[in-house]
Amino acid sequence: MAQYTRVAGSVGLITLQNPPVNALSAMVRQGIVDTMERALSAPEVKSLVICGQKETFCGGADIREFGTKMSGPPLIPLIHAIEASTKPVVAAIEGVALGGGLELALGCHYRISHSKAKLGLPEVTLGLLPAAAGSQRLPRLIGVPAALDLITTGRHVTAAEALQLGIVDQVTDHSTVDAAVKFALSVA
Ligand SMILES: CC/C=C\C=C\CC(=O)SCCNC(=O)CCNC(=O)[C@H](O)C(C)(C)COP(=O)(O)OP(=O)(O)OC[C@H]1O[C@@H](n2cnc3c(N)ncnc32)[C@H](O)[C@@H]1OP(=O)(O)O
């Protein structure tokens, strides 16, 4: 699921909740759809932050749902709706942003990362390709050679490398959510 709160007066905070890594289960995807609708229809909300509970952004597809019947909203239109949002959306990345988790962050307008976070598209290690437009959004953001390296090796990058490549906009040693809320206020 995803929890919705309003912080700092005008920022809608969406918190992914699916221990242990806030993977994109059907309930989490539905939670994102519902909380995005709520934030977008609230006139007092001027910008949004998406984070994960317990200092982890999102580990991607929920491996516990592999082999089960697909249910819940599909990821591609969900991420597209975030990208198309008229209110700026900031991803607050702690822990990991992997696979569909990084694709979700790439659909956000800005990404703030904790210095200890790891980011990557490990789909290739599972015999897959990033299928929620990560293979389009990442090269647009960082160029084809760097994106191909990440997509074809599946390697995880540190926050420092992510900043240098241009995947994230800011790295913090402190509270990532606080930094993302401050950023969201500044771009609203
Ligand atoms: C609808 C779907 C839409 C899009 C699909 C996109 C495709 C993808 O997202 S593919 C990528 C899927 N994700 C991964 O491959 C990540 C796999 N996990 C890891 O690499 C690691 O577990 C880790 C997240 C880096 C954490 O490593 P570590 O700190 O060493 O802990 P672990 O012991 O490995 O894991 C702890 C705990 O978390 C569970 N877990 C890890 N990943 C997932 C996941 N994606 N879904 C559900 N659960 C996950 C892992 O099983 C462990 O659980 P325990 O119960 O503690 O054993």
The ligand as an SDF file (V2000), in Angstrom:
LIG
                    3D

 57 59  0  0  0  0  0  0  0  0999 V2000
    4.6160   -5.0700  -11.6320 C   0  0  0  0  0  0  0  0  0  0  0  0
    6.0580   -5.1590  -11.7560 C   0  0  0  0  0  0  0  0  0  0  0  0
    6.5490   -4.0910  -12.5240 C   0  0  0  0  0  0  0  0  0  0  0  0
    7.7560   -3.9610  -12.9840 C   0  0  0  0  0  0  0  0  0  0  0  0
    8.7670   -4.9370  -12.9650 C   0  0  0  0  0  0  0  0  0  0  0  0
   10.0290   -4.5890  -13.0840 C   0  0  0  0  0  0  0  0  0  0  0  0
   11.0920   -5.6050  -13.0810 C   0  0  0  0  0  0  0  0  0  0  0  0
   11.9570   -5.4810  -11.8730 C   0  0  0  0  0  0  0  0  0  0  0  0
   11.7700   -4.6740  -10.9990 O   0  0  0  0  0  0  0  0  0  0  0  0
   13.2180   -6.6020  -11.8630 S   0  0  0  0  0  0  0  0  0  0  0  0
   14.0420   -6.1680  -10.3720 C   0  0  0  0  0  0  0  0  0  0  0  0
   13.4260   -6.8780   -9.2070 C   0  0  0  0  0  0  0  0  0  0  0  0
   14.2030   -6.5970   -8.0250 N   0  0  0  0  0  0  0  0  0  0  0  0
   15.3630   -7.1990   -7.7920 C   0  0  0  0  0  0  0  0  0  0  0  0
   15.8710   -7.9870   -8.5520 O   0  0  0  0  0  0  0  0  0  0  0  0
   15.9900   -6.8820   -6.4690 C   0  0  0  0  0  0  0  0  0  0  0  0
   16.3520   -8.1760   -5.7960 C   0  0  0  0  0  0  0  0  0  0  0  0
   16.8350   -7.9330   -4.4680 N   0  0  0  0  0  0  0  0  0  0  0  0
   18.1110   -7.5680   -4.1940 C   0  0  0  0  0  0  0  0  0  0  0  0
   18.9280   -7.3040   -5.0500 O   0  0  0  0  0  0  0  0  0  0  0  0
   18.4640   -7.4920   -2.7540 C   0  0  0  0  0  0  0  0  0  0  0  0
   17.5660   -8.3030   -2.0180 O   0  0  0  0  0  0  0  0  0  0  0  0
   18.4520   -6.0760   -2.1770 C   0  0  0  0  0  0  0  0  0  0  0  0
   17.1250   -5.3490   -2.4290 C   0  0  0  0  0  0  0  0  0  0  0  0
   19.6060   -5.2720   -2.7910 C   0  0  0  0  0  0  0  0  0  0  0  0
   18.6650   -6.1240   -0.6410 C   0  0  0  0  0  0  0  0  0  0  0  0
   19.8250   -6.8880   -0.4040 O   0  0  0  0  0  0  0  0  0  0  0  0
   20.2380   -7.2890    1.0860 P   0  0  0  0  0  0  0  0  0  0  0  0
   20.2700   -6.0690    1.9430 O   0  0  0  0  0  0  0  0  0  0  0  0
   21.4900   -8.1000    0.9790 O   0  0  0  0  0  0  0  0  0  0  0  0
   19.0500   -8.1530    1.6640 O   0  0  0  0  0  0  0  0  0  0  0  0
   18.4460   -9.5480    1.1530 P   0  0  0  0  0  0  0  0  0  0  0  0
   18.7090  -10.5560    2.2110 O   0  0  0  0  0  0  0  0  0  0  0  0
   18.8570   -9.8830   -0.2230 O   0  0  0  0  0  0  0  0  0  0  0  0
   16.8840   -9.2160    1.1030 O   0  0  0  0  0  0  0  0  0  0  0  0
   16.2120   -8.8200    2.3030 C   0  0  0  0  0  0  0  0  0  0  0  0
   14.7820   -9.2660    2.2140 C   0  0  0  0  0  0  0  0  0  0  0  0
   14.1760   -8.5550    1.1610 O   0  0  0  0  0  0  0  0  0  0  0  0
   13.5030   -9.4720    0.3020 C   0  0  0  0  0  0  0  0  0  0  0  0
   13.4610   -8.9070   -1.0440 N   0  0  0  0  0  0  0  0  0  0  0  0
   14.4900   -8.4170   -1.7350 C   0  0  0  0  0  0  0  0  0  0  0  0
   14.0780   -7.9660   -2.9320 N   0  0  0  0  0  0  0  0  0  0  0  0
   12.7500   -8.1860   -2.9720 C   0  0  0  0  0  0  0  0  0  0  0  0
   11.7450   -7.9320   -3.9680 C   0  0  0  0  0  0  0  0  0  0  0  0
   12.0400   -7.3580   -5.1450 N   0  0  0  0  0  0  0  0  0  0  0  0
   10.4860   -8.2820   -3.6870 N   0  0  0  0  0  0  0  0  0  0  0  0
   10.1670   -8.8260   -2.4860 C   0  0  0  0  0  0  0  0  0  0  0  0
   11.0680   -9.1060   -1.5040 N   0  0  0  0  0  0  0  0  0  0  0  0
   12.3480   -8.7670   -1.7700 C   0  0  0  0  0  0  0  0  0  0  0  0
   14.3670  -10.7030    0.3820 C   0  0  0  0  0  0  0  0  0  0  0  0
   13.6350  -11.8340   -0.0810 O   0  0  0  0  0  0  0  0  0  0  0  0
   14.6510  -10.7390    1.8610 C   0  0  0  0  0  0  0  0  0  0  0  0
   13.4930  -11.2320    2.4980 O   0  0  0  0  0  0  0  0  0  0  0  0
   13.6150  -12.1840    3.7800 P   0  0  0  0  0  0  0  0  0  0  0  0
   12.2190  -12.4890    4.1440 O   0  0  0  0  0  0  0  0  0  0  0  0
   14.3610  -11.3800    4.8070 O   0  0  0  0  0  0  0  0  0  0  0  0
   14.3900  -13.3880    3.3230 O   0  0  0  0  0  0  0  0  0  0  0  0
  1  2  1  0
  2  3  1  0
  3  4  2  0
  4  5  1  0
  5  6  2  0
  6  7  1  0
  7  8  1  0
  8  9  2  0
  8 10  1  0
 10 11  1  0
 11 12  1  0
 12 13  1  0
 13 14  1  0
 14 15  2  0
 14 16  1  0
 16 17  1  0
 17 18  1  0
 18 19  1  0
 19 20  2  0
 19 21  1  0
 21 22  1  0
 21 23  1  0
 23 24  1  0
 23 25  1  0
 23 26  1  0
 26 27  1  0
 27 28  1  0
 28 29  2  0
 28 30  1  0
 28 31  1  0
 31 32  1  0
 32 33  2  0
 32 34  1  0
 32 35  1  0
 35 36  1  0
 36 37  1  0
 37 38  1  0
 37 52  1  0
 38 39  1  0
 39 40  1  0
 39 50  1  0
 40 41  1  0
 40 49  1  0
 41 42  2  0
 42 43  1  0
 43 44  1  0
 43 49  2  0
 44 45  1  0
 44 46  2  0
 46 47  1  0
 47 48  2  0
 48 49  1  0
 50 51  1  0
 50 52  1  0
 52 53  1  0
 53 54  1  0
 54 55  2  0
 54 56  1  0
 54 57  1  0
M  END
$$$$
